[in-house]
Amino acid sequence: MVPFLAAFLASPTATLASNNFTRRLLRERRYAGLSFAFSMLVHLAAIFSC
């Protein structure tokens, strides 16, 4: 859930509080989204393996 929130809130957070962390999060937003997608894929595979 944290990678999803990081990707979803990167732009508004960078607009409201512009600092090094939020600018970097905005640059790395794609990778946060991809890590969320990968974690959901692992969960889906675990569900189907049972």
VENVENCOR-V894421 format. One record per run of one state. SS is the DSSP state (H for helix, E for strand, - for the rest). FROM is the first residue (numbers start at 1). TO is the last residue. If there is no record, write none. Layout:
# VENVENCOR-V894421
ss=SS from=FROM to=TO
ss=SS from=FROM to=TO
This chain:
# VENVENCOR-V894421
ss=- from=1 to=1
ss=H from=2 to=16
ss=- from=17 to=19
ss=H from=20 to=27
ss=- from=28 to=28
ss=H from=29 to=49
ss=- from=50 to=50
